[in-house]
Amino acid sequence: MLQVHVTRAFPDFTLDAAFEAPAGVTAIFGPSGSGKTSLIRAVAGLSDCDHARITLGGRDLSTLKPHRRNIGYVFQDARLFPHLTVLKNLRYGGRHDEEAVIAVLGLAPLLGRHPASLSGGERQRVALGRALMSAPHLLLLDEPLSALDSPRKAEVLPYLEALRDQTAIPILYVSHDMTEVARLARRIVVLDRGQVVVSGALEDVLADPAAVPFIGVRDAGAVLSGRVVGHSDDGLTKIETEGGALWVPGAVGRALGHIRVRVPAQDVILSRSAPEGLSALNVLSVTITGLERGTGPDVAVALQAGQARLLARVTARSCDGMGLQVGDHVFAILKATAIAPGDVG
Ligand SMILES: Nc1ncnc2c1ncn2[C@@H]1O[C@H](COP(=O)(O)OP(=O)(O)OP(=O)(O)O)[C@@H](O)[C@H]1O
C-alpha cells in the first residue's frame, strides 16, 4: 500500500493532497492545472515539498533521494537515449525480469532498433519496459498516452492492460481522459485546485452523483462490470451486468469473458413508463437513490439497477417536470459502450 500526504505552496497554487493506493492502477484524474503532475513529482522526490509523508509497504520514502525510492517513472514523451538501441535503453535502469518485460510489452522485434526509427507508441512501450526493468516498487505514469494519436493509443492500451494484470505493485496513472481511466484503473483519486476532492474504488466514485462536479458532466457516468454472454449475427454483443443484460455495438470480448461497460450519464434517458417503439436497445428498470443539483441547469440522478449503480444527467426542468423523487421506480434508456475489448480480470 502506498500512503501519501504532500503539501507545497507556490505563489498562486497550493498542493495539499493525501491519498492511498493499493497494488493495481490508481488513476490521478483532474482538470488541467489541478496539480496531478506536481503530486506525482512530489511522490518521486523530483520536487521539494513543504511537508511530505510518503510510505510504501510501511517503508518511509520521503527522506530518500529520488534514485533510492525504487520508483519507475514514465513521462508523456518517452525520453529514450537516441544513441542507444532499444535493448540498451531497456537495460539502462537494470535487467530485472528482462524476458518477461520484453514479452509483456511485445518488444522483441524492436530490440536492435534506435528510438528515431520507432513510432510514438513503440517508444512509450520501450519507456515502460525501461521503468519495469529497474525492478520498481511503484510505477508512476504521467499521461503516457497523451502525446499519441488515437490509433497509437489503441495500440499501446492492451500492453498497459497486460502490464496492469501481471504486476503486483501500485501504479499511479495520471490522465484527464476518462475512457482510458475507466479502462485501466480500479481506483481513482480526483484532484481539484491541489486537493483531493474524491477518491475510492472507480465504480463507487463514478456512480456517486456528488462527484459529478469534480469529474465533469461530460465525463461522469457509471462503469459496470459484466460478462459476455453472446455475439449476435447482426454485429452486437450481449453483456450480462449486475444491472441487467445490455447490448453493445460490435463483437467485443470473448464468450464468458469479463468486460467493463461504460454508461456516460449524458447517454441515459429516464422515462416514467416503459418505452415502446424506441430504437434504443437497452432499457433497465431502476430506482432513484439520489438527486444532486449542480450549479448549472443539470441534475445528477443516482440509480440502482439490480445490484448495479448508474448515473443519469437530466436537466433540472425535466427533473421538476417529471417530479422525480428519491425512491421512484423509473425506466432508464441507455446507450452503452464496451470499454475493454479484452478480458479485464
Ligand atoms: N515550479 C512552480 N512554480 C510555480 N507554480 C507552479 C510550479 N509548478 C507547478 N505550478 C503550478 O501548479 C499548478 C498545477 O500544475 P500541474 O502541472 O501539477 O497541474 P496538472 O494537473 O498536472 O496539469 P496538466 O493536466 O495541464 O498537466 C499550476 O497552476 C502550475 O502553474
PDBQT file of the ligand as one rigid body, heavy atoms in Angstrom, charges set to zero:
ROOT
HETATM    1  N1  LIG A 401       7.566  25.472 -10.013  1.00  0.00    +0.000 N 
HETATM    2  C1  LIG A 401       6.365  26.058  -9.994  1.00  0.00    +0.000 A 
HETATM    3  N2  LIG A 401       6.237  27.362  -9.653  1.00  0.00    +0.000 NA
HETATM    4  C2  LIG A 401       5.013  27.949  -9.601  1.00  0.00    +0.000 A 
HETATM    5  N3  LIG A 401       3.864  27.326  -9.893  1.00  0.00    +0.000 NA
HETATM    6  C3  LIG A 401       3.939  26.035 -10.255  1.00  0.00    +0.000 A 
HETATM    7  C4  LIG A 401       5.185  25.332 -10.322  1.00  0.00    +0.000 A 
HETATM    8  N4  LIG A 401       4.927  24.055 -10.707  1.00  0.00    +0.000 NA
HETATM    9  C5  LIG A 401       3.579  23.957 -10.876  1.00  0.00    +0.000 A 
HETATM   10  N5  LIG A 401       2.991  25.144 -10.597  1.00  0.00    +0.000 N 
HETATM   11  C6  LIG A 401       1.560  25.443 -10.681  1.00  0.00    +0.000 C 
HETATM   12  O1  LIG A 401       0.874  24.391 -10.067  1.00  0.00    +0.000 OA
HETATM   13  C7  LIG A 401      -0.370  24.171 -10.713  1.00  0.00    +0.000 C 
HETATM   14  C8  LIG A 401      -0.546  22.700 -11.010  1.00  0.00    +0.000 C 
HETATM   15  O2  LIG A 401       0.307  22.328 -12.091  1.00  0.00    +0.000 OA
HETATM   16  P1  LIG A 401       0.419  20.803 -12.547  1.00  0.00    +0.000 P 
HETATM   17  O3  LIG A 401       1.331  20.776 -13.727  1.00  0.00    +0.000 OA
HETATM   18  O4  LIG A 401       0.774  19.951 -11.395  1.00  0.00    +0.000 OA
HETATM   19  O5  LIG A 401      -1.070  20.510 -12.991  1.00  0.00    +0.000 OA
HETATM   20  P2  LIG A 401      -1.634  19.286 -13.845  1.00  0.00    +0.000 P 
HETATM   21  O6  LIG A 401      -2.918  18.876 -13.189  1.00  0.00    +0.000 OA
HETATM   22  O7  LIG A 401      -0.594  18.233 -13.994  1.00  0.00    +0.000 OA
HETATM   23  O8  LIG A 401      -1.944  19.995 -15.229  1.00  0.00    +0.000 OA
HETATM   24  P3  LIG A 401      -1.921  19.407 -16.746  1.00  0.00    +0.000 P 
HETATM   25  O9  LIG A 401      -3.054  18.434 -16.846  1.00  0.00    +0.000 OA
HETATM   26  O10 LIG A 401      -2.155  20.645 -17.565  1.00  0.00    +0.000 OA
HETATM   27  O11 LIG A 401      -0.584  18.782 -16.960  1.00  0.00    +0.000 OA
HETATM   28  C9  LIG A 401      -0.390  25.069 -11.944  1.00  0.00    +0.000 C 
HETATM   29  O12 LIG A 401      -1.170  26.195 -11.656  1.00  0.00    +0.000 OA
HETATM   30  C10 LIG A 401       1.055  25.429 -12.119  1.00  0.00    +0.000 C 
HETATM   31  O13 LIG A 401       1.172  26.709 -12.704  1.00  0.00    +0.000 OA
ENDROOT
TORSDOF 0
